[in-house]
Amino acid sequence: MTELYLVLSFFILLNLLAGIVRVLRGPTLQDRMLTAQLFGTTGVAILLVLAEAIGVAALRDVALVFALLGAVAVVAFIRGASSPDEDQPEPGSEPGSEPGRGP
């Protein structure tokens, strides 16, 4: 049964290599973020499979931490991607107007 787990881990690593190809070809930040999520999910899957293969329960805890960090990374990416650019004026401000000056 251990051999099956190791073959499964190898197959998951091959999927990770396909993700690396996508990083190299993906021109947008969204493509890269999806690939980072793939890396995190693949890492969690490999850790879970290896935890069963070699019988180390601590690997399940590490996989859980990786899964939580992946979710936090997605939230951070979304917050960073949705924040307004500093180059654009704030809503309600007119170009050329200075604060504190009336008409």
N, C-alpha and C positions, 0 to 999 in steps of 0.2 A: 504494500500500500504506500510505503514511503516513496517508492520509485514513481508512482502516479502523481504524488504531490510535487515531486521535483520536476517532472515533465510539465506539469501544469504551471509551475513557477517559470520555467523556461518559456513557455508559450506566452505568458503574461509579459515577460521581458521583451519578447518579439513585438508585442503590441506597443510597448513603450518606444521601441525603435521606430515604429511607424509614426508615433507622436513627435519624435525628434525631427523626422522628415517634414512634418507639418510646421514645426517651428521655423525651420529654414525657409519654407515656402510661404508661410503666412505673413502677409504684409501689414495686417492691422493689429492693434492692441487686443481686440477681442479674440482673434485667432490665437494669440500668444497666451491669453488668460485661459482659454479653453484647454490649451495644451498643458498649462501648469496644473489645471484641475485633473487632467488625464494622468499626469505624473503623480499627483497626490493619491488619486484613486488606485492607480496601479501599485504604488508603494504600500497602501493599506491592504490591497488584495494579496500581494506577495508576503507581507508580514503575517497575514492570517493563515495563508496556506503553509508557510514555514512553521508557524506555531503548532499546527496540527502534525506536520511531518516530523518535527524533532521533539515535540512534546514540551515546549517551553511556554508556559502560560503568560509570562511577562511580555511576550511579543504581542499578545492581544491587547494589552494595556498601551503599548507603544503605538499600535495601529489605531486605537481609539484616539490617542492624542493627535496623531497625524490627521485623522478625519476631522477633528475639531479645528485644527490649524488651517486645514483647507477651506472650511466654511468661513472662518474669520478672514482669510485671504480674499475670498470672493466678495465679502461685504466691504472690505477695504478698497478693493478695485472698483466696485460700483460707486462707492462714495467719492472716490477720487475722479472717476470718469464723469460723474454727474455734477461735480462742482463747477460753478461758472468760472470762465477764464478771467484772469486778472486784467487782460488787455481790453476787455469789453466793459463799457460803462454800466453802472448799476441801473436797474429799472427806475424810472422816474427822474433821472438826471438828464439834462439836455446838454448836448455838446456845446462847448464854448461858454457855458455859464459857470460862474464862480460862486462858491458858497458864501453866504452873508451879504451878497449884493442884491439889492432890489432892482425893480425895473426903472 
